[in-house]
Amino acid sequence: MSDRQFMDAAARSQFEDARRREWFAALTDALHHAPHDLLAFEDVRLRLQIHAQRSLGLQTIPLDHIVGSEGRYTDFDRHFLPKTDNTRDRWMNINKAAMQYINLPPIDVYKVGEIYFVRDGNHRVSVARRAGQSFIDANIIELVVDVPMTKALTADVLPLKEEYSDFLEWTQLHTLRPEQRIEFTESGGYLELIRHINGRRYFMGLEQKRPIKSVAAVVDWYDNIYMPAIAVIRSQKILDHFPGRTEADLYRWIMEHRWYMLEKSGGQDPGPEAATSDFAQSYATQRWYHGLAQRISSLLTFRAESGSA
């Protein structure tokens, strides 16, 4: 067998192995509810507010932070394993070059937050990941956005990112309070926050007997309503009891609890901190009763089974 034939056979075998791995990866990702499909760059670009674009030049980037592609997102999975046989010839040629230690040109990517989308070089990424590489050289164009973007991003989360981006565009909170990070796990939360801010603006106007600028209302709401509630959530570690939820989710529920307390007291507003503490205590009581009920139920079941034995 000639060297060329050996290379062809090895490249073909490795491509077929990559295709088998993609099938198993699809099954594993489904079982673990993990993302399997690559993200389409155009979907991300259209949903977010792009504030700037700049070249970062040539850098070495982590391969597992590449989560999408500009045009080949249906050809590879989230692990950049080939999903179809249509990529075979190009994939094999790139792989043969890699096996011969031929220097391949850097790939081209878009950077959005902490993640990357391939502009050119999808097959090089696939071959590199199949070979077990952790990093790759890339020419980077960064798109500056106002919402956090991590490698955990999925297509299902994109609508929430769009809502978040719109919320920041309206409030400018990312410039007023750069440390902010308000993320929901359910749709509609940001619209609710805007209602809170508008309500705060209205009451500020009544108290101060003058028109209140939107910026002043946003800052006052964040500093005097949102963050005090978040501080109590953190100090009492309430989030530990709500796996998969966020501080913003809890804030939303706590504000609903606050209105419940206000109506129950005949119009006396408890304030965000008292509402948060009462919510935490109420939840702790519910957990205690729930745990007690479970223990009693288990005991009765045990006695019934013992009596019938």
Secondary structure, 3 states (H helix, E strand, C coil): CCHHHHHHHHHHHHHHHHHHHHHHHHHHHHHCCCCCECEEHHHHHHHCCCCEEEEEEEEEEEHHHEEEECCCCCCEECCCCECCHHHHHHHHHHHHHHHCCCCCCCEEEEEECCEEEEEECHHHHHHHHHCCCCEEEEEEEEEECCCCCCCCCCCCCHHHHHHHHHHHHHHCHHHHCCCCCCCCCCCCHHHHHHHHHHHHHHHHHHHHCCCCCHHHHHHHHHHHHHHHHHHHHHHCCHHHHCCCCCHHHHHHHHHHHHHHHHHHCCCCCCHHHHHHHHHHHHHHHHHHHHHHHHHHHHHHHHHHHHHHC
